[in-house]
């Protein structure tokens, strides 16, 4: 029997600072067939020296120490140049066509990389020493085919190691979450946003707050509990030195396969019911909700416009509107926007055009992002950015960084929030934001 991916990752983490697990724990339709685990041969990282800096210090280093490049400036341009050079050196084999990821980069593009795409204000505090992005360059890894039950080596990853993953204590764990924003301040922020909406500055803003807590266990153990509580097609675990990122995001930000680009904004949330009848009633109510439909439509239109900047004229279509997907703890309203990339455009162009995710900003995007910077007290960091992979063939799969634990130095950080529109009720918005954090608490407490 094949060794489970979690055991292989746990063994790799005993000897490596950097490792990844692409983990579609929810498999439905034609998606989620493959998982991948491995360690990188090189790392790209970028961080601004200060919150207001328009330039980043970036470095690209090979883990064998063979070559190290450093620079200052826009990390988007530096990353694209390095990626293209590495793609020329590591062209995937022709037989790689059937697998979704054939070697490339795996990692995160943090929300604050937005500052290198537009001239936004700098008001929120940068109080966590996190890189704006970390991308692991991957050539050799193990690939699990869940349809056949077989494990395939891609490149030369060596034998698959095996070690039991760290486990959560069965005792009641202290996951006391403290928000960087008090409830009173959050309610006041909702009121402030509604005044901006009334003046016509924006139509919608995604307001969030950051929860922090002491880690009750190894972040991998907490992730294994999170994925049991909230399985998703886009599960990802990253070990990036002292920072670990564990995501059970249910939202696809961008998929590029060949020349086709797809984004699926998620806007509209309802809890699961305690009985089958109440669950169905809540699902129907979400699908019929005028408020949630209005929120979803605004962001769908925003994504359609963003994707239109890099796609063939007339090719961008809304293929699915107001669809309600059901997950273990929530119902979510999702729409699908897709198009054909224009000649000379690639997956990097699509990522830049859509960034940051519209479902995490509001509309119109530039004004919404500027107001978020003024209203939220701390930088979002990894949260609300993009997490996933882009391979050397030009294919890509990125999720929106939500339902995501960021762990560093024994502390955990978990953002949550929701879209604010003209008829939002502040107390309801606060309750919804805490509902979205409930999956993490339930996972940690083993409920």
Helices and strands as residue ranges (DSSP letters): H 5-13, E 18-23, E 34-38, E 42-48, E 56-62, E 68-73, H 75-89, G 94-98, E 104-109, G 111-116, E 133-138, E 141-145, E 150-154, E 178-179, H 183-198, E 204-214, H 219-229, E 235-240, E 243-247, E 252-257, E 260-263, E 266-271, H 276-288, H 290-308, E 317-326, E 330-340, H 347-354, G 358-360, E 362-363, H 365-375, E 386-391, E 396-400, E 404-408, E 411-420, H 426-445
